[in-house]
Amino acid sequence: VGGARAERACKLYTNAGPRGRGTPACRAAQRAVAVAPFAVSVEGEVEERACRDMAARYEAAEISVPGHTGSVQVTFVGPKKEAAGVQKPAIVLLHGFDSSALEFRRLVPLLEDDFDVYALDVLGWGFTNSRGQDCGASYKGSVVSAFVEDVVKGKGEGEGRQVALLGASLGGAVAIEVAAARPDLVSQLVLVDAQGFQDGIGAMQYLPAWILKPLLEVLRSVPLRQAANKMSYFNKDAFATDDALKIGRLHCFKDDWLDANQSFIKSGGFSVSAKIPTLTQPALIVWGDQDEILPKEDKNKFLEAIQNSRLRIVPECGHVPHLEKAGETAHHLKEFLK
């Protein structure tokens, strides 16, 4: 929202003219950003109805953060329009490495009766448009913080609004980064098979571009994606399907995919292990008992490191409980967040 529109919004919210600018409602009005529909085409590509329904609800917002020369386009799926005006607690969902908000296609419908749900594409991944700007770890966290402040808290109750942050897999590292840096924005934290104790990405960040770019091309190849698809699930026959593979690759052909992934790798990735014990928010750790990707002991390390935390183990489930056991995951979330 531009300055003039924010000024009008301040007067409307406060009935106090320009002097009302210091109130929470007015500050929220000044922060709010324009949100517009965003087209994600899956027709003819994807069979799963939950994915098609979620893709049809995509939106985009222009977000600016310090260090970037201009705004980036952040894509997300927000609350249903028919729920507008009904204030609910908010939860923001962050997907894993080089994935998209479509990762939450089975979880979102199970939460929407109780929460305003925002499934967000992390900068450089999903269907975001970095416009050639840095997508390193620090910028990914900064954009999430700005989104919570400008879009989620910029609506309705503003600064007083309770916002929970959920991070799955590497999205957990993003969530930890944001919760540690901006505790004023995050009231509760949910970590789903989260990466937190594996700092950085090793020697790969030092590779020259002429080596790194061909390696990244392999990252979006069908054989590698199918291998990762199968590693993610306990019940591979039911869930590691060709359709799931297609959904996981939909975002890989956007214009800035290669450069965005390169800038993330060159940044060195996330290093949040030292920040985990500093977290002050109540935290829920959800863990698939048959996770083949992260060390099993990590779930207990989170429980020991975060003072106000609880652990829920999902049996017969791999690395992505929100996909493989969405109902059980939603039950644990509601129990915790209420």
C-alpha positions as CSV (number, residue, x, y, z in Angstrom):
1,V,0.0,0.0,0.0
2,G,1.4,3.4,-1.0
3,G,1.9,6.4,1.4
4,A,-1.4,8.1,0.4
5,R,-3.4,4.9,0.8
6,A,-1.8,4.2,4.1
7,E,-2.6,7.7,5.3
8,R,-6.3,7.1,4.5
9,A,-6.2,3.8,6.2
10,C,-4.7,5.4,9.3
11,K,-7.6,7.9,9.5
12,L,-10.1,5.1,8.9
13,Y,-8.7,2.8,11.6
14,T,-8.0,5.4,14.3
15,N,-10.5,8.2,13.6
16,A,-7.7,10.4,14.8
17,G,-6.2,11.8,11.7
18,P,-2.4,11.9,11.3
19,R,-1.9,11.8,15.1
20,G,-3.2,8.3,15.2
21,R,-0.2,6.9,13.3
22,G,1.4,5.6,16.4
23,T,-1.4,3.1,17.1
24,P,-0.9,-0.6,16.3
25,A,-3.8,-0.6,13.8
26,C,-2.3,2.4,12.0
27,R,1.2,1.0,11.9
28,A,-0.3,-2.2,10.4
29,A,-2.0,-0.1,7.7
30,Q,1.3,1.6,6.8
31,R,3.1,-1.7,6.6
32,A,0.6,-3.6,4.5
33,V,1.6,-4.5,1.0
34,A,-0.4,-5.1,-2.2
35,V,-1.4,-8.8,-2.8
36,A,-2.5,-10.0,-6.2
37,P,-3.6,-13.4,-7.6
38,F,-0.7,-15.5,-9.1
39,A,-1.1,-18.1,-11.8
40,V,0.4,-21.6,-11.1
41,S,-0.5,-23.8,-14.0
42,V,-0.9,-27.5,-13.1
43,E,-3.8,-28.5,-15.5
44,G,-2.7,-31.5,-17.5
45,E,0.3,-31.9,-15.4
46,V,-1.0,-33.1,-12.0
47,E,-3.6,-35.6,-11.0
48,E,-3.9,-34.9,-7.3
49,R,-6.9,-32.8,-6.5
50,A,-5.4,-31.3,-3.4
51,C,-2.5,-29.9,-5.5
52,R,-4.8,-28.5,-8.2
53,D,-7.0,-26.8,-5.6
54,M,-4.1,-25.2,-3.8
55,A,-2.4,-24.1,-7.0
56,A,-5.6,-22.2,-7.9
57,R,-5.3,-20.2,-4.7
58,Y,-1.8,-18.8,-5.2
59,E,-1.1,-15.1,-4.6
60,A,1.9,-12.9,-4.8
61,A,3.2,-10.0,-2.8
62,E,6.0,-7.5,-3.4
63,I,8.4,-7.7,-0.4
64,S,11.5,-5.4,0.2
65,V,14.3,-6.1,2.6
66,P,17.6,-4.3,3.3
67,G,20.4,-5.3,1.0
68,H,18.3,-5.8,-2.0
69,T,18.1,-3.0,-4.6
70,G,14.4,-3.6,-5.3
71,S,11.5,-5.8,-4.2
72,V,11.2,-9.5,-4.7
73,Q,8.0,-11.3,-5.7
74,V,7.0,-13.7,-2.9
75,T,4.4,-16.3,-3.7
76,F,2.1,-18.0,-1.2
77,V,-1.3,-19.6,-0.5
78,G,-3.2,-17.6,2.1
79,P,-6.6,-17.9,3.9
80,K,-9.7,-18.5,1.9
81,K,-11.4,-15.3,0.8
82,E,-14.7,-16.3,2.3
83,A,-13.0,-16.3,5.7
84,A,-12.0,-12.6,5.3
85,G,-13.0,-10.5,8.3
86,V,-13.0,-13.5,10.7
87,Q,-9.9,-13.2,12.8
88,K,-8.2,-16.4,13.7
89,P,-4.7,-17.3,15.0
90,A,-2.3,-17.3,12.1
91,I,0.2,-20.0,11.2
92,V,2.9,-19.6,8.5
93,L,4.2,-22.8,6.9
94,L,7.8,-23.0,5.4
95,H,8.7,-25.9,3.1
96,G,12.0,-27.7,2.7
97,F,15.0,-27.4,0.4
98,D,14.1,-26.5,-3.2
99,S,10.5,-27.3,-2.7
100,S,7.3,-25.2,-2.8
101,A,4.2,-24.4,-0.7
102,L,2.5,-27.2,-2.6
103,E,4.3,-29.4,-0.1
104,F,1.5,-28.5,2.3
105,R,-1.4,-29.3,0.0
106,R,-2.7,-32.0,2.3
107,L,-2.2,-30.2,5.6
108,V,-3.6,-26.8,4.8
109,P,-7.3,-27.9,4.4
110,L,-7.1,-29.7,7.8
111,L,-6.1,-26.5,9.5
112,E,-8.2,-23.8,7.9
113,D,-11.2,-24.1,10.1
114,D,-9.1,-23.1,13.1
115,F,-6.4,-20.9,11.7
116,D,-5.5,-18.3,9.1
117,V,-3.0,-20.5,7.2
118,Y,-0.2,-19.0,5.0
119,A,1.8,-21.6,3.1
120,L,4.8,-19.5,1.9
121,D,7.3,-20.1,-0.9
122,V,10.8,-19.5,0.5
123,L,12.8,-16.9,-1.5
124,G,14.5,-18.5,-4.5
125,W,12.4,-21.6,-4.3
126,G,8.7,-22.3,-5.1
127,F,7.4,-19.8,-7.6
128,T,9.1,-16.7,-6.1
129,N,10.8,-14.2,-8.4
130,S,14.1,-12.9,-7.0
131,R,14.6,-10.6,-10.0
132,G,18.3,-11.6,-10.0
133,Q,18.8,-10.6,-6.3
134,D,20.6,-12.5,-3.6
135,C,18.8,-15.6,-2.3
136,G,21.3,-16.5,0.3
137,A,20.4,-17.9,3.7
138,S,20.2,-14.5,5.4
139,Y,17.9,-13.1,2.7
140,K,15.6,-16.1,2.9
141,G,15.1,-15.4,6.6
142,S,14.7,-11.6,6.1
143,V,12.0,-12.1,3.5
144,V,10.1,-14.5,5.8
145,S,10.2,-11.9,8.6
146,A,9.1,-9.1,6.3
147,F,6.2,-11.3,5.0
148,V,5.0,-12.0,8.6
149,E,5.3,-8.4,9.4
150,D,3.8,-6.9,6.3
151,V,1.3,-9.4,5.1
152,V,0.3,-11.5,8.1
153,K,0.5,-9.0,10.9
154,G,-0.3,-6.2,8.5
155,K,-3.8,-7.6,8.3
156,G,-6.4,-7.3,11.1
157,E,-5.0,-7.1,14.6
158,G,-1.6,-6.1,13.4
159,E,1.2,-6.1,16.0
160,G,-1.0,-7.9,18.6
161,R,-1.7,-10.9,16.4
162,Q,-0.4,-14.3,17.4
163,V,1.6,-15.9,14.6
164,A,3.0,-19.5,14.8
165,L,5.8,-20.5,12.4
166,L,6.2,-24.0,11.1
167,G,9.3,-25.2,9.3
168,A,9.6,-28.6,7.7
169,S,13.1,-30.1,6.8
170,L,15.3,-27.2,5.8
171,G,12.3,-24.9,6.3
172,G,13.0,-25.7,10.0
173,A,16.3,-23.9,9.8
174,V,14.6,-20.9,8.2
175,A,12.0,-20.9,11.0
176,I,14.7,-21.1,13.7
177,E,16.6,-18.3,12.1
178,V,13.5,-16.1,12.1
179,A,12.3,-17.1,15.6
180,A,15.7,-16.4,17.1
181,A,16.2,-13.0,15.3
182,R,12.6,-11.7,15.6
183,P,10.9,-13.2,18.7
184,D,8.4,-10.3,18.5
185,L,7.0,-11.8,15.3
186,V,6.8,-15.5,16.3
187,S,4.6,-16.6,19.2
188,Q,5.0,-20.4,18.8
189,L,7.3,-22.6,16.8
190,V,6.7,-26.0,15.1
191,L,9.6,-28.0,13.7
192,V,8.6,-30.9,11.5
193,D,11.6,-33.3,10.8
194,A,13.6,-30.1,10.9
195,Q,17.2,-29.5,10.0
196,G,18.9,-27.6,12.8
197,F,22.0,-29.3,13.8
198,Q,23.7,-29.7,10.4
199,D,25.4,-26.3,9.9
200,G,26.3,-25.1,6.5
201,I,26.6,-27.1,3.2
202,G,30.3,-27.9,3.2
203,A,32.8,-27.5,0.4
204,M,30.1,-27.2,-2.3
205,Q,29.8,-23.4,-1.5
206,Y,33.4,-22.9,-2.8
207,L,32.9,-24.6,-6.2
208,P,33.4,-22.3,-9.2
209,A,30.3,-21.5,-11.2
210,W,31.4,-23.6,-14.2
211,I,31.3,-26.7,-12.0
212,L,28.4,-25.7,-9.8
213,K,25.9,-25.0,-12.5
214,P,26.0,-28.4,-14.1
215,L,25.6,-30.0,-10.7
216,L,22.5,-27.9,-10.1
217,E,21.1,-29.1,-13.4
218,V,21.3,-32.6,-12.0
219,L,19.4,-31.4,-8.9
220,R,16.2,-30.9,-11.0
221,S,16.7,-34.1,-13.0
222,V,14.1,-36.8,-12.9
223,P,16.4,-39.6,-11.5
224,L,17.7,-37.5,-8.6
225,R,14.2,-36.1,-7.8
226,Q,12.7,-39.6,-7.8
227,A,15.4,-40.9,-5.5
228,A,14.7,-38.0,-3.1
229,N,11.0,-38.7,-3.5
230,K,11.4,-42.3,-2.4
231,M,13.7,-41.4,0.5
232,S,11.1,-39.0,1.9
233,Y,8.4,-41.6,2.6
234,F,8.0,-44.7,4.7
235,N,5.2,-46.1,2.5
236,K,6.9,-45.6,-0.8
237,D,4.4,-47.5,-2.9
238,A,1.5,-45.3,-1.8
239,F,3.3,-41.9,-1.7
240,A,6.4,-41.8,-3.9
241,T,4.4,-41.7,-7.1
242,D,5.0,-40.2,-10.5
243,D,2.4,-37.5,-9.6
244,A,4.3,-36.6,-6.5
245,L,7.5,-36.3,-8.6
246,K,5.8,-34.0,-11.0
247,I,4.5,-31.8,-8.2
248,G,7.9,-31.6,-6.7
249,R,9.4,-30.4,-10.0
250,L,6.8,-27.8,-11.0
251,H,8.8,-24.9,-9.8
252,C,12.2,-26.0,-11.1
253,F,11.7,-24.4,-14.5
254,K,11.1,-20.8,-13.5
255,D,13.5,-18.3,-15.0
256,D,15.6,-17.6,-11.8
257,W,15.8,-21.2,-10.5
258,L,19.4,-21.8,-11.4
259,D,20.8,-18.5,-10.3
260,A,18.7,-18.5,-7.1
261,N,20.0,-21.9,-6.1
262,Q,23.5,-20.9,-6.9
263,S,23.4,-17.8,-4.7
264,F,22.0,-19.9,-1.8
265,I,24.8,-22.4,-2.1
266,K,27.5,-19.7,-2.4
267,S,26.1,-18.2,0.8
268,G,27.0,-21.3,2.7
269,G,23.5,-22.2,3.7
270,F,22.0,-22.0,7.2
271,S,24.0,-22.4,10.5
272,V,21.5,-22.3,13.3
273,S,22.6,-24.9,15.8
274,A,24.0,-22.3,18.3
275,K,20.7,-20.4,18.1
276,I,18.5,-23.3,19.0
277,P,19.1,-23.1,22.8
278,T,18.3,-19.4,22.7
279,L,14.8,-19.9,21.4
280,T,12.2,-18.5,23.8
281,Q,9.0,-19.6,22.1
282,P,7.0,-22.7,23.1
283,A,8.0,-25.3,20.5
284,L,6.5,-28.5,19.1
285,I,8.8,-31.0,17.5
286,V,7.0,-33.4,15.1
287,W,9.0,-36.3,13.9
288,G,8.4,-39.2,11.4
289,D,9.7,-42.3,13.2
290,Q,11.1,-43.7,10.0
291,D,12.9,-40.6,8.7
292,E,15.6,-41.7,6.3
293,I,17.1,-38.3,5.7
294,L,18.0,-36.8,9.1
295,P,19.6,-38.5,12.1
296,K,17.1,-40.0,14.5
297,E,18.8,-38.5,17.5
298,D,18.0,-34.9,16.3
299,K,14.5,-35.1,17.6
300,N,15.7,-35.6,21.1
301,K,18.5,-32.9,20.7
302,F,15.7,-30.4,19.8
303,L,13.8,-31.5,22.9
304,E,16.8,-31.0,25.1
305,A,18.0,-27.8,23.6
306,I,14.7,-25.9,23.6
307,Q,13.5,-25.2,27.1
308,N,9.8,-25.0,26.5
309,S,9.3,-27.8,24.0
310,R,7.4,-31.1,23.5
311,L,7.9,-34.0,21.1
312,R,5.3,-35.9,19.1
313,I,6.5,-39.0,17.1
314,V,4.5,-40.1,14.1
315,P,4.8,-43.9,13.6
316,E,5.2,-45.5,10.2
317,C,6.1,-42.2,8.7
318,G,9.1,-40.8,6.9
319,H,10.6,-37.4,6.5
320,V,7.4,-35.6,5.5
321,P,4.6,-36.2,8.1
322,H,2.6,-33.3,6.6
323,L,2.3,-35.3,3.4
324,E,2.4,-38.9,4.6
325,K,0.3,-38.5,7.8
326,A,-1.4,-35.2,7.3
327,G,-4.3,-36.0,9.6
328,E,-2.1,-37.0,12.5
329,T,0.2,-34.0,12.0
330,A,-2.8,-31.7,12.0
331,H,-4.0,-33.2,15.3
332,H,-0.7,-32.6,17.0
333,L,-0.6,-29.0,15.6
334,K,-4.1,-28.2,16.9
335,E,-3.4,-29.7,20.3
336,F,-0.3,-27.6,20.6
337,L,-1.5,-24.3,19.1
338,K,-4.8,-24.2,21.0
